[in-house]
Amino acid sequence: MTGETSSDIRVVMTLMVRDEVDIINAWLEYHLSQDIDQIIVTDNASADGTREVLESYAGKGLIDLRHYPHHDKKQYQVVTGMARDAYTRYAADWVLNSDADEFWLVPEGHTLGEVVRSLPRSGESFPIPVSNMVGRALENGVDLASTTLRDVRTQEQLERVGLHSHPTHNLIHPGRDDIEVAQGNHFSSAPQADKLPEDIAIEVLHVPWRSWQQYRARVTMTGKAYESSPDLKPSPRHHTMRDYRWLKADFLKPFFVARLSPSLNGDGFVADDRLANIYHSLTSSDSLETSTDDASEIANQDDLLDQYLAAGPALVALENDRAAALTEAQESFNELTKHNELQHERIIDLESTLEAERTRMRERELLLDQKVVELLDENAHLKTQLAPEFLQGAINFTRRLTRHK
């Protein structure tokens, strides 16, 4: 825009959160320090203390806090609403939609807001790469200080421990009053560029496995939400629903330990201390309420790894077969549905053609009846001499002749 400076460009973040008390304080403190004009947060009926933390920030005027009490997997509606409000209420030029376990990073010496304001204003959205971060295998609590391994496992290494893929990219999209946010925070209705400009670096560090207690609660929450919403159908390869089945079979914990084991995953992890540095900078300012003193490692990890090695690969193979069978069944169902729809359309077309032909025949019969009467009118003496039965017979004969033509 002509005459516009970077200070005129407004950046707004949105966050939908449920039961993330172990990390929400660190997320807020970090992103509030990143030169963001406004943060809109929706709490999804948290019951672990998250709501109280959010209300303390809202009470200080630091965030715009809303509440969504339903556990119905309608995240796209809530996030879309926040994204639109970012534009209509806060005049956002750029909107960043985040989760509480995602930390948005830019090169040292810059703030996130500063880098986002340098993006070209082309009307496009931009994909932001996401990397998982791994730390100690904890029973409970959180230890960002030891979360220093970035996940770079190959597809084969991921599959081995029951994971399908690395995270889908996040998104920065332009502020618009008609924006639609879809599939979590990964896509929007705005046109999307293939990648960020070469001279702009933004990425997200994701911390999905902070402790066994935290992850078990997340898997349970997702599984029960889908169970209570039968109209929503997760894909056959939905990773959390697969974990939910393993949780109900009391075998998810061995997978959890296996996913975090450096010895088992070999060169699938590389050192990355950026998240730990963020944690240390926040603790040095006394802004965090969480502490690594609350974290405890999972006991008997060697036994859990042995359990995984004994049965885990076989369970992964069974799940892959299940997903393939369900996918094939769904594709067959889709083909049958399409075939039935085409057949139904053909039947409707035939019925329409038949009805049109019937209408044409009725009109022709009426026309011939009229012509017979007109002929009789022209020969009045015939009209009086001929019996009514003969007249009707003449009409019927005329109609039969017409049908045979």
C-alpha positions in Angstrom: 0.0 0.0 0.0 1.3 3.5 -0.9 2.9 5.3 2.0 2.5 2.3 4.3 5.5 1.6 6.7 6.1 -1.6 8.6 4.9 0.0 11.8 1.5 0.4 10.1 1.2 -3.4 9.5 -0.7 -5.1 12.2 0.0 -8.7 13.2 -2.5 -10.8 15.3 -2.1 -14.3 16.7 -5.0 -16.7 17.6 -4.8 -19.7 19.9 -7.4 -22.4 20.7 -6.4 -24.3 23.8 -7.6 -27.1 26.1 -5.9 -28.5 29.1 -2.3 -27.2 28.4 -1.5 -25.9 31.9 2.0 -27.3 31.7 3.0 -25.1 28.8 0.5 -22.3 28.4 2.4 -19.9 30.6 5.7 -20.3 28.6 3.7 -20.0 25.3 2.1 -16.7 26.4 5.2 -15.2 27.9 7.3 -15.9 24.8 4.8 -14.8 22.2 3.8 -11.7 24.1 7.5 -10.7 23.8 7.5 -11.0 20.0 6.0 -7.6 19.0 2.6 -9.0 18.2 -0.2 -6.5 18.2 -2.9 -8.7 19.7 -3.4 -12.3 20.8 -6.9 -13.8 20.7 -7.3 -17.0 22.8 -10.3 -19.3 23.0 -10.3 -21.7 25.9 -12.1 -25.0 25.1 -13.5 -25.8 28.6 -10.1 -26.6 30.2 -10.3 -28.4 33.5 -6.6 -28.6 34.5 -5.9 -24.9 35.5 -5.4 -23.6 32.0 -8.5 -21.4 32.1 -7.3 -19.8 35.4 -3.9 -18.9 33.9 -5.6 -17.4 30.8 -8.0 -15.4 32.9 -5.0 -13.9 34.8 -3.5 -12.7 31.5 -6.9 -11.4 30.3 -7.4 -9.6 33.6 -4.2 -7.6 32.8 -5.4 -6.8 29.3 -2.7 -8.9 27.7 -5.0 -11.2 25.7 -8.5 -11.2 24.3 -10.0 -14.3 26.0 -13.1 -16.2 24.8 -14.7 -19.4 25.9 -16.0 -22.3 23.8 -17.6 -25.0 26.1 -18.2 -27.8 23.6 -15.9 -30.7 23.0 -17.1 -31.4 19.5 -14.1 -31.2 17.2 -15.3 -28.0 15.6 -11.9 -26.3 15.8 -12.2 -25.0 12.2 -15.3 -23.0 13.1 -13.7 -21.5 16.3 -10.4 -20.6 14.6 -12.2 -19.2 11.6 -14.2 -16.9 13.9 -11.0 -15.7 15.7 -9.2 -15.2 12.4 -12.1 -13.0 11.1 -12.2 -11.0 14.3 -8.5 -10.4 14.0 -9.3 -8.4 10.9 -12.7 -6.8 11.8 -11.8 -5.9 15.4 -8.1 -5.5 15.4 -7.4 -4.5 11.7 -5.0 -7.4 11.2 -2.9 -7.4 8.1 -1.5 -10.8 9.0 -3.0 -13.6 11.1 -1.1 -16.4 12.7 -3.2 -19.3 14.0 -1.3 -21.4 16.6 -1.6 -24.2 19.1 -0.2 -24.0 22.7 2.6 -26.5 21.9 3.9 -24.5 19.0 6.6 -21.9 19.4 7.1 -19.5 16.4 10.8 -18.7 15.8 12.7 -16.3 13.7 16.5 -15.5 13.4 18.2 -14.3 16.5 18.1 -10.5 16.9 14.6 -10.2 15.4 11.1 -10.5 16.7 8.4 -12.6 15.1 6.2 -9.5 14.5 9.1 -7.7 12.8 9.7 -10.6 10.4 6.1 -11.1 9.6 5.7 -7.4 8.7 8.4 -7.9 6.1 6.3 -10.4 4.1 5.2 -9.2 0.7 1.6 -8.0 0.6 0.4 -10.0 -2.4 -2.8 -11.3 -0.9 -1.2 -14.7 -0.5 -0.8 -16.9 2.6 2.5 -18.5 3.4 3.3 -22.0 4.7 5.4 -22.2 7.8 7.5 -25.3 8.3 7.0 -27.2 11.6 9.4 -29.5 13.4 8.8 -31.7 16.3 11.0 -31.3 19.4 11.9 -34.2 21.7 13.2 -34.2 25.3 13.3 -36.7 28.2 10.6 -39.4 28.5 8.7 -37.9 31.4 5.9 -39.4 33.5 4.5 -35.9 34.3 5.5 -32.3 34.2 7.4 -30.5 31.6 11.1 -29.9 30.9 11.7 -27.5 28.1 15.3 -27.0 29.2 16.0 -30.6 28.1 13.9 -30.5 24.9 16.9 -30.2 22.7 16.5 -32.8 20.0 14.8 -32.0 16.7 13.0 -34.8 15.0 14.4 -35.5 11.5 13.4 -39.2 11.3 12.9 -40.8 7.9 9.5 -42.1 6.9 10.6 -45.6 7.7 11.9 -44.6 11.1 8.6 -42.8 11.9 6.5 -45.8 10.8 8.5 -48.1 13.0 7.3 -46.3 16.1 3.7 -45.9 14.9 4.0 -42.4 13.4 2.7 -41.6 9.9 4.6 -38.4 9.0 6.1 -35.2 10.3 3.8 -32.3 11.1 1.9 -30.5 8.3 3.0 -26.9 7.8 1.4 -24.0 9.7 0.1 -20.9 8.0 0.3 -17.1 8.0 -2.6 -15.7 6.0 -3.8 -12.1 5.2 -6.4 -10.5 7.4 -9.9 -10.8 5.7 -13.4 -10.6 7.0 -14.4 -13.7 4.9 -11.4 -15.9 5.6 -11.9 -19.6 6.1 -9.4 -21.6 8.2 -9.4 -25.4 7.5 -7.7 -28.6 8.7 -6.5 -27.4 12.0 -4.4 -24.3 11.3 -2.8 -25.6 8.1 -4.9 -24.2 5.3 -7.1 -21.2 4.5 -9.3 -19.9 1.7 -6.6 -17.3 0.8 -4.4 -18.3 -2.2 -1.2 -20.0 -0.9 2.3 -19.4 -2.0 4.6 -22.5 -2.4 7.0 -21.3 0.2 8.3 -18.3 2.1 10.4 -15.8 0.3 14.1 -16.8 0.3 15.1 -13.9 2.5 12.5 -14.5 5.2 12.9 -17.2 7.8 10.1 -18.3 10.1 9.5 -21.7 11.6 7.6 -23.5 14.3 9.0 -25.8 16.9 6.3 -28.2 18.1 6.4 -30.0 21.5 3.7 -32.7 21.2 5.2 -35.3 23.7 6.0 -33.4 26.9 5.1 -36.1 29.3 3.2 -39.4 29.4 0.4 -37.9 31.5 0.0 -35.0 29.2 0.0 -37.1 26.0 -2.4 -39.8 27.5 -4.8 -37.0 28.4 -4.6 -35.6 24.8 -5.2 -38.9 23.2 -8.1 -39.6 25.5 -9.6 -36.2 24.8 -9.5 -36.6 21.0 -10.8 -40.2 21.1 -13.8 -39.4 23.2 -14.5 -36.3 21.2 -14.8 -38.4 18.0 -16.8 -41.0 19.8 -19.3 -38.4 21.0 -19.6 -36.9 17.4 -20.6 -39.8 15.2 -21.1 -37.4 12.3 -17.4 -36.7 12.2 -15.3 -39.5 10.6 -11.6 -39.5 11.2 -9.5 -40.8 8.3 -8.3 -44.4 8.5 -4.8 -43.1 9.1 -5.7 -40.6 11.8 -2.7 -41.0 14.1 -4.3 -39.9 17.4 -7.3 -42.3 16.9 -4.9 -45.1 16.2 -3.1 -44.2 19.5 -6.5 -44.1 21.2 -7.0 -47.8 20.2 -3.6 -48.7 21.6 -4.4 -46.7 24.8 -7.6 -48.7 25.3 -5.5 -51.9 24.8 -3.1 -50.6 27.4 -0.2 -50.6 25.0 0.4 -46.9 24.2 3.0 -46.2 26.8 5.6 -48.5 25.2 5.1 -46.6 22.0 5.4 -43.3 23.8 8.8 -44.3 25.3 10.0 -45.8 22.0 9.2 -42.5 20.1 11.4 -40.5 22.5 14.3 -43.0 22.8 17.5 -41.6 21.2 19.1 -45.1 21.3 16.1 -46.6 19.3 15.8 -43.7 16.9 19.5 -43.3 16.2 20.3 -40.6 13.7 16.6 -39.5 13.6 17.3 -36.7 16.1 19.7 -33.8 15.8 20.7 -31.3 18.5 18.8 -28.1 18.6 18.9 -25.9 21.7 16.7 -23.0 20.6 13.7 -24.0 22.6 15.8 -24.6 25.7 17.3 -21.1 25.2 13.8 -19.6 25.1 13.0 -21.4 28.3 16.2 -20.1 30.0 15.5 -16.5 28.9 12.0 -16.7 30.4 13.1 -18.2 33.7 15.8 -15.6 34.0 13.0 -13.0 34.0 11.0 -14.9 36.6 7.9 -14.9 34.3 7.3 -18.7 34.4 5.2 -20.5 36.9 6.1 -24.0 35.8 9.4 -25.6 36.8 11.5 -28.6 35.8 11.4 -29.6 39.4 7.9 -30.8 38.8 9.0 -33.2 36.1 9.8 -36.9 36.8 11.1 -39.4 34.3 9.2 -42.5 33.4 10.2 -45.5 35.5 11.2 -48.8 34.0 11.9 -47.4 30.5 14.0 -50.4 29.5 11.1 -52.7 30.3 8.7 -50.6 28.3 11.2 -50.6 25.3 11.4 -54.4 25.6 7.6 -54.5 25.4 7.6 -52.3 22.4 10.2 -54.4 20.6 8.3 -57.6 21.4 4.9 -56.4 20.0 5.1 -52.9 18.6 6.2 -53.7 15.0 3.5 -56.3 14.7 0.9 -53.8 16.0 2.1 -51.2 13.5 1.8 -53.8 10.7 -1.8 -54.6 11.8 -2.7 -51.0 11.9 -1.3 -50.4 8.4 -3.3 -53.3 7.1 -6.4 -52.0 8.8 -5.9 -48.5 7.3 -5.3 -49.9 3.9 -8.5 -52.1 4.1 -10.6 -49.2 5.3 -9.2 -46.9 2.6 -10.0 -49.5 -0.1 -13.5 -50.0 1.4 -14.1 -46.2 1.4 -12.9 -45.9 -2.2 -15.3 -48.7 -3.3 -18.1 -47.1 -1.4 -17.4 -43.8 -3.1 -17.4 -45.5 -6.5 -20.7 -47.2 -5.8 -22.2 -44.0 -4.5 -21.1 -42.2 -7.7 -22.5 -45.0 -9.9 -25.8 -44.9 -8.0 -26.0 -41.1 -8.4 -25.4 -41.4 -12.2 -28.0 -44.1 -12.5 -30.5 -42.0 -10.5 -29.8 -39.1 -12.8 -30.5 -41.4 -15.9 -33.7 -42.6 -14.4 -34.8 -39.0 -13.8 -33.9 -38.1 -17.4 -35.9 -41.1 -18.7 -38.9 -40.2 -16.6 -38.7 -36.7 -17.8 -38.5 -37.8 -21.5 -41.5 -40.2 -21.0 -43.6 -37.5 -19.4 -42.8 -35.1 -22.2 -43.8 -37.8 -24.7 -47.1 -38.4 -22.9 -47.9 -34.7 -22.9 -47.1 -34.6 -26.6 -49.5 -37.5 -27.3 -52.3 -36.0 -25.3 -51.9 -32.7 -27.1 -52.0 -34.6 -30.5 -55.1 -36.5 -29.5 -56.9 -33.3 -28.5 -55.9 -31.7 -31.8 -57.3 -34.7 -33.8 -60.5 -34.7 -31.7 -61.0 -31.1 -32.6 -60.4 -31.8 -36.3 -63.1 -34.5 -36.3 -65.6 -32.2 -34.7 -64.7 -29.5 -37.2 -65.3 -31.9 -40.1 -68.6 -32.9 -38.7 -69.6 -29.3 -38.2 -68.8 -28.6 -41.9 -71.2 -31.5 -42.8 -74.0 -30.8 -40.4 -76.3 -33.3 -41.9 -73.8 -36.1 -41.1 -73.7 -34.8 -37.5 -77.4 -35.3 -37.1 -77.6 -38.6 -38.9 -74.7 -40.4 -37.3 -75.2 -42.0 -34.0 -73.1 -40.9 -31.0 -71.5 -44.3 -30.8 -70.3 -44.0 -34.4 -68.8 -40.6 -33.6 -66.9 -41.9 -30.7 -65.7 -44.9 -32.8 -64.4 -42.5 -35.4 -62.5 -40.6 -32.8 -61.0 -43.8 -31.3 -60.1 -45.0 -34.8 -58.3 -41.7 -35.6 -56.3 -42.0 -32.3 -55.2 -45.6 -33.1 -54.1 -44.5 -36.5 -52.1 -41.7 -34.9 -50.3 -44.1 -32.5 -49.3 -46.4 -35.3 -47.6 -43.6 -37.2 
